[in-house]
Amino acid sequence: MGVAGKLTTPETAMTWYAVHLTNDAVLSGRERALTESLDRLLMGARFPRGAAVFSRYNMEDSSTDILISPAAVPICGAVAQAFGAVPCEPPQKAKGVALLLGDQRDIDALLKNAP
């Protein structure tokens, strides 16, 4: 089983993943390297619906989370894992989440409304 396969088991088929990047990591270009790699992979797959990548800025510590939708994991799971992706809760619309890669229509389909 390949590296991407580790993130795509039947148990994790609906699991979101997050790569947490400190402010220093963002400033050093790690965020850019990650998003460019994800963009190439998703572009190669022709951006299937539901395969999206979001960002969430954390004001408390000036960090950024890169959030990878479950449909994007089979396409870019190996890269996500190489950057330290871990399972996370689905993001919420009202939590400062922005679409980085994917179809605008996926915002409503993928993001939960905040309580």
C-alpha positions, 0 to 999 in steps of 0.5 A: 500500500502506498503512502496515500493509501495510509490516509485512505482506508474505509475507516477514514473515507470521510475524514478531513486532514489538517497540516498545521503550520506555525507562523515561522513555517509560513514565513519560510515558504512551507505553506507555499510549497505545500499549496503548490504541490497540492495544486499540481496534483489536483490540477492533474486530476482536473479538480474533481467536485468535492476535492478541495483545500481550505486555509484557516488562520489562527489568530491566537498563535498566528499559525495557519491550518491547511485543511484537505477535504476527504475527496482530495485525500486520495489525490494528494494524501502522500503530499499531505502526509509528508507535511504532517497531516493529521485527522481533524474535524470538518471546518466550519464556515464562520471560523475564518476558513477560506477556499485555497484550491477547488470549486467555489461551489464546494464551499457550501457543500463541504463546510459546516455552518457554525452553531 
